[in-house]
Amino acid sequence: MVQGTSSHAGKSVIATALCRIFAQDGYQVAPFKAQNMSLNSYATPDGGEIGRSQAVQAAAALVEPTVEMNPILLKPEADNRSQVVLLGRPRAVASAREYYRLKSRWWSIVTASLDRLRAEYDVVVIEGAGSPAEVNLRQHDIVNMRVALHANAPVLLVGDIDRGGIFAQLVGTMVLLEPEERALVCGHVINKFRGDASLLTSGLDFLHQRTGVPVAGVVPFFTDIHVPEEDSVGLQQAASPGTVDEIDVAVMRLPHISNFDDFDPLRHEQGVRMRYVARAAEFDSPDLIVIPGSKTTVADLQWLRAQGLAEQIESARRRHTPVIGICAGYQMLGVDLLDPHGVESSQASTTGLGLLPTTTTFFPEKATHQVKGRVTGGHGLLRDCLGAEVVAYEIHMGASSTTGLASPFLLEQRSRQPVSLPDGAVDADGLTLGTYLHGLFHNQAVRRSILACAGARRGIRLAYSDDGLDPNLEYDKLAAFVRRHLDINLIRQAMGLRQ
């Protein structure tokens, strides 16, 4: 099990690396996280919904994701309220206090899911959440040390040295654990280190002497290996300055932005500057505007208006700047958003941005599917990819209808079942496009057609030097990097695995 001294310490990345390492070593590997709080989610092949980080870890382990890998997913809708997804299906909307009352009922779901994975796989790599040393939450724990004790799993404790205070983080966490919990910690991991590791020697010795637990590795900070971020903390980094010969893509940084790894391929495309925009002063003059997914469509649409961004988007579109809306962003582009069941808010109807003549109606049932299809709208943004295959996934509550507009995509497979369903809408000149397809930009032909159209307005042509980011290669790079810096033999020994 990989636990951390805090959120964003690097648990997900270390767990992902271990999934690939053990898979490379010939084991059947599954990831597991009892409870994940994230707006980044993913559709399993059978139409369940889990945290995106467990789907990433499953890909690193070379297995298909299942709902047992993340039996409880919390999707925040406000500061004190979340949608609760149990075994891939929405079951409740609960406040923090209500959720703590419900937790005890769901411990059996956690243990049953973990036990099933342990029976089916050689190795299960478990990820914790936040810190195991939150003493006020100990009695409600179903994700950290209670899980480790249930499985008798050796624990790696990860601390983030880049934030400072690493020794206080690790020693303090150990002090606050119960004796039976401390006994499970087999190694400390100092993560995100910059500089000369030899200068840490005295500190590492101190950690071992003070806690009785060896340091299993010092993992350097890296920027050249690309795996999806688990949460929006990673979006807080400032965008690098652009140049006049780059295509400027502005993604709206919605308060409840979801599935923001949709845009990772743009970030890594040469000649493209992808940046998040949260204020009107940051908007500038982008070549392409994207409104991403959100867990709270109506609230985030109101936020766009309050920030002055809605007006800037509408003005830019009148100047022929292309605009793409994905999932909730697609819903916002329409004329009307209807909520007869009170799914999104207390408002029965909300006026959209009016850039597409669509009407969205919210329903209590959530659509979660992996999909395959093809491009059918071959003009404007999609002019260079007519007929191209699209592999993506849907996670949304609501359906959008339109009259008189073509659909840019035709779905031919949904949750492994053959279908023939249109998706999305595109306007007459092909520069306003809405779709429910997450992962759209991961499809190279579609991504590069969109970028070519966006760049053409300023005479920019991208010179592609490779085939883009290969996730499988990135997992291999991550595994090789972590192998060099972690004592894998120590970890194997703690797990009872033969050399």
N, C-alpha and C positions, 0 to 999 in steps of 0.2 A: 504494500500500500504506500502511496505517495501522499504525504500530508505536508502542510506548509505553515509557516509562522504568521502568514497573513494572506489576504487576497492578492492576486497578481505576483506571487512569489516565484511562479514558474512551475507549479504542480502539473498543469496540463501538458506543458512542453516536455517535461521529464517523463511523464506517464506515456506520452505519445512515442518518445524515443524508445522507452523500454518495450512497448508493444512491438515496434519494428525489430528491435534487437533480438527478442525472444523468438519472433517469427523467423528471422534469418537463421537462428540457431536450430530450427526444425520443430519448434513447438507449435501446437494449436493454441492461439492466444485470443483472449477476449478482454476488452476494457469494461470497467464498471464504475459508476458514480451513483450512489444511492439517491442523492438529491442535488439537482443542479438549478441554480437561479440564473436564468439567462434569457435574453430575447433572441439569441442566435440559436435556432433550432433546425431540425432536419427531418425529412420524411423517410421512414424505413421502407423497404420494398413492399411490405404488406399494408402500408398506409398509416402506420403509427407515427407519433411525434416524439423525438428525443432531443437532448441538447446537442448542438452542433459539435462540441468538443468530443463527445463520445462517438459520433459518426466519423470524425477525423481519426480518432484513435483506432476505430475498427478498420478504417482504410489502411492505416499504418500496420495493423496486425494482419492485413490481407484476408479479412472476413467481412461478411455483410453485417450491417448494424441491425440490432433487434431492440425491442422496447425493454427487455430485461437489462440491457446495458445501462439504462438510465430510467429506473422505474418511476421516479418522481421528478417532474420538471415544473419549476415555478416561473411564470412569465409575468413580470411586474406590469401592472396597468396604472399604478399611481405609487406615491411614496410609501403607502401603507396597505396596498392591496395587490394581490396577484391572482392570475388564473392558475389553477392547479391541474396539471396533466398527470394522470396516473396510468401507467402502462400504456402510454401512447395516446390516451383519450382525455379530453377535458372533462373534469369531474366537478369542479367547484370554482367559485371566485371567493377568496377569503382574505380577510385582514390578517395582519401578522398575529394578533392575539387569537383569532379564530383558528388559524393554521396550527398554532402550537397545541390547541386543544385537540385537533384532529390527528396530530402526528402519531400519537400512541396507537391509533387504529391501523396505521399504515406501516408500522415496523414489520409486520408479518409479510407485507408485499415486498419490502426491501430484502428480507432474509430469504424468502422463496426465490426471488430473482437471482440473488447472488448464489444460492445453493444450486440452482439449475445451471448457471454458467460454470460453476466449479465441477459439476458432474459431466458437463459436455466438453470442457476444454482442459488442456494440460496446465495452462497458466492463466490466471486472471490478474490483470493489473488494475488495482483499485485506486481511484483518485478521491481525495478528501475535498473539503470545501472550507474556505476561510482559514480559521485557526482552530486547533483542538483545545486551546487554552482559554476559550471564552467561558469563564466560570459561571456566568449568569445563564448560559445556554446549555450547560452540561446535562441537566436533567431532561432536556428535550432532544439530546443528540441522537440522530439517526444516520449521520453521514461521516463522522470521523472515528474516534476511538471505539465507539460502540460497535461499529462495523468491523474494525480491526480485531477486537476481542471476539466477536462472533466467529470470524474466520481464522482466528489465531494467526493473523498475517503479520509478518515482519514489516516495520514501518521505516521508510526514509523520510526524514524531516528536512524540508527545503526552506532555506532562508534567502532573502534578496539583499545581497550586500550593496547593490547599487543605491538602495534607499538609505544606507547607513545603519549603524546600530546592530550589526549582524550578531555579535556575541550576546548582546542583551536579548535579541530575538530568540536565539536558540536556547541559551541557558534559562531565560525566563519561561519559555514554553515548557521545558523539561521540569522546572520547579513546580509549575502549576498542574502538571499531570499527576494522576493517581499512580501509586507504585506499580500496579498491574499494567497500567498503560505505558509507563516509562520502560518497563521490561520488554515491550514489543519494539521499541525504537532500536534499529540495528545500525543506523548510520545517519550522520548529518550531511547535507549537501549545501554547499555555499554556491549560490547561483548568481549569474550576471556579474561576474568579476571582471574588472578592468585593471590592467597593470601587471606588475611583476609578482607572480604567485609565491616566489621565495620569501617575499616580505610578510607573508601570512603565517610562516612556519610556527612562530611562537604562539600565535593565536590559535592555531589548530591544535597544538599541544595542550594549551589551556583548556580548550573545549573538551578534549578527551579526558583530561585529568578531572575537570569539574563535573562532567556528566557521566563519565564511564562509558561513553559511546564514541566510537571512532568517526572521523570525517571520511565519508565514502567518496568524496570528490569535490573539486573546485571547478565549476563549469563557467568558462568565460562568457562574457557578453558577446552576442553575435548579431550581425545585421544581414548576412549573406545567405541565410537559410530561411525559407519562407514557408511557415505553416500557419493556418488561420488562427487569429486571436480568439480567445474564449469570450471576452467581455469588452465593453466599450471603453475601458481604461486605456486600451491600446490606441484609441482614436484621438486621444488628447495631445498627441505629438503635433507640433506645428508643421505645416506643409513647407517643403523646400521652395525657395524662390524659383519662379518659372522663367523661361526664356521665350523670345518672340517666335522661335521656330518649333515650339512645343504646342500640342493640342491641349487646351486647358479644359478639364472636366471638373465641374462643380457639383458635388453631391451634397444635398441638404442634410445637415447634421441635426436630424429631428431628435427631440428629447427622449422618445421611446423608439429610436431606430432599431430595427431588427435585421438579422441576416446580412450584416454589413460586409461579410466576407464575399458577398456578391461582387464586390468591386476590387478584390485582390488582383485579378488579371489586368485591370486597368493600371493599378499601381506599378505593376512590373513590366508594362509594355514600354519599350524604348520610344522616346519622342512624345510621351504622354505625361502630363502633370495632372494627377488626380488629387483633389483637395476637398476637405469637408468645410462647409460654410454654415455658420450658426448665427451670423449677424449681417445686417444689410451692408455694413461698411466693408465686409469681406467679399461681397458678391462680385464686384469688378465686371469684366466683360468676357464671360466664359464662352468657349466654342460649343460646349454641350452641357446641358443641365440635367441632373438626375434627381428625382424624388424617390427615395428608397422605401422599403417596407417599414411598418410601424405596428406595434401592438395596439395603439390607440389612434385610429385614423382621424376621428373627429377632433380630438384634443390637439393632435399635432398639426392638423390643418389650421385650427385656430391660432396655434403658435406661429405658423408661417405668416399668417396675416398680422399678428401682433408685432412680429419682428420687422415687418415691411418687406419680407422676402417674397410673399405671394405677389405683391405688386411688381416687384422686380422681375420675377419669373414671367408674368404676363406681358410686361413691357419688352423683355428680351425676345419672347416668342413672336411678338409683333414685328420685331426686327429680323425675323427668320432664323433665330437661334433654335436649334433642335432641343426638344424636351422629351425625356423618357420618364415614365412612372412605372415603378415595379410594385406589384401587390397593393399595399395601402397607397403608394404613390399613384398608381393607376386609378384607384378609387377617387383620390383627390383631384385628378385632372378632369373629372366629369362635371356634369351640370348639377345633379342632385344626388345626395346620399340619404337614403331612407332607412329608418331604424324602428320599425313597428313593434319589435319585441324588446327594445331597450338593451340590445346587445352591447352597443358601443358607448352610449351615453343616454341621458334623460331627454335628449332632443329627438323628436320624431323625424325631423328632417333637417338637413344642413345643405347649404349651397356650396358647390365645389368651385374649382378655379375656372371651369367653363371652357377649357382648352380642347375637350373632346365631348361630343354630344352623347354622353353615356349617363345612365342612371344605375346606381348601386343600391341594392337592398341587402341589409344585414340579416343573417339568420343565426339561430343558436348553434346549429351544427357547423363543425369545422371541417373544411376540406384539406386533407393531407395525403399527397400522392407523389410518388416518383413518376415522371412522365418522359415520354419520347414523342417527337413529332418532327415537323419540317416547316420551313419558312414558306409562306404562301403570298406574303405581301412584298412584291419585288420592286418597290419604288422608294424614293427618299432614302431614309437611313438603311433600308434593307436592299438597296438596289443591286448590290454586288453578291448577294447570297441567296437568291431565289432557289428554292428546292433544297437548301442545305438542311442537314439533320440537326435537331436541337435536343439535347438531353438536359433535363432540369427537374425541379420539384415545386409543388404547390403547398402552401400553408396559409390558409385564409378563411375568414368568416365573412360570408357575403358573396353575392354574384352580381356581375355588371352586364347590362344589356345596352345595345345601341341599334339604331336604325340608319341605314344609308351609308355605313362605313364598312370597309373590308376588315377582316381579321388578319393580323400579320402572321399568325401561326395556326397550324392544324395539328392537334394532338392525335396520335395514332396508337398510343399505348399509355395506360394510366393504371398504376399499381399492378402492372404486369398483365392487365386485361386489354384486349383490343378495343379501341374506341375510334370515333371520328368526330372530334369536338373542336370547334374553333376556339381560339384563345385571343383575348385582347382586342385592341382597336388601334387603327392608324388613320390619321386624317388625310385629306386629299393630296397634299404635297409630300406626305410621308415623313414630315419632320416632328410631328407629335405622335408619340407611340406609347401605348399603355399595355401592360401584360401582367398576368399573375405568376409568371415563371421566374422563380428564384434560380440563380445560377446561369442566367442568360449570357453574361459576359464570359463565362467559362467556355462557351462555344466559340472556337477561334474564328470560323467563317463569319458568324454574326458580329462578333466583337470588332473585327477588322473592317467589315462593311460599314458599321456605325461610325468608327473612327475616321474612315476615309471620307465619309460624307461630312462629318463635322469639320475635318481639316480643310476640305475643299473650299470653304468660304473664304479662307485666308491664304489659299494656295499652298497649303502644307501637305506634303506627301510623305508618309512614314516609310522608312527603309527597314523592313523587318529582317533581322539578322539571324533569327532562329524560329522555332515553332512555339515560342512562348513558354510559360512556366509549366513544368511537368510535376504534378504533386507527388507522384511515386518516386521520382528522383530526389525531391526535397526530403521525403521521409528517409531515404537511404543516406543522404548527406547528414541529416540530423542524427541518425543512429550512429554513423561513423564518428561524428563529432563527440557525442556523449560517451561512446565507448572509450575514446581517448582520455576522457576526463573523469569518468566514474570508475570505481573499483567494482567491476562486474563480478569478479570472483567472490568478493565479500557478499554481494547481493545474492548470488547463486547459493552460497553456503547458508545464508540466513533463510533462504527459501527451501533448503533441503534438496536442491538440484545437484546432480552429479556434474563434475567438471567436463 
